Amino acid sequence: MSIQHNRNVEEAGNLASEVGGVIADRNGTHGDPIENHDHIADLWNAYLGGVLVRPLRGDEVADMMILLKLSRKHVGGMDTDHYRDAIGYAAIASLYVPEDADNSAEARE
């Protein structure tokens, strides 16, 4: 069991490492991820025309893109690409966490 567990952990780690390369590659075609997601938020806010209680932020764009990928998985079936992209969007969302943020469980309560 531990051998399989180690193989699973290794495969998951490989996928996460692969995503880092994809993010770096996409920086060349999509631009800076924070600037891009902030711009998407601006466009979505303009499109929605004030129906929101408050404007969307770039990190929320990344969160919603994760939801889009999960929807594609449920409607279209299992595909590693859905998870790869979701990991990438989660990594981008994490860029919005302030460096001085207290991520401890006590701070979230």
C-alpha positions, 0 to 999 in steps of 0.5 A: 500500500505504501508503494502505491501511495508513494507512486500516487504522491509522485504522480500528483507532484509531477502534475503540479510541477508540469503546471508551473511550466504551463504557467511560465509558458502562458506568461509569454502568450497571456501576459502577467497572470495578475494583470490578466485576471484583473483585466478579466475582472474589469471586463466581466464587471463592465459586462454585468453592468452593476448587477453585482453587490460589489465588483469582482476581483482578479482572484475571484476570476481565478476561483470562477475559472476553477468552477468552470473546469470542474463543470467541464469535468462533470459534464464532459467527463474525466480529463487530466487537463481539467485538473491541470488547469484548475491547479493553474488557476489555484496557483494564480489565485494564490498570488493575490494572498498578501505576503503578510497574511496570517494563514493559520487556522486561528486567524480564519476563525 
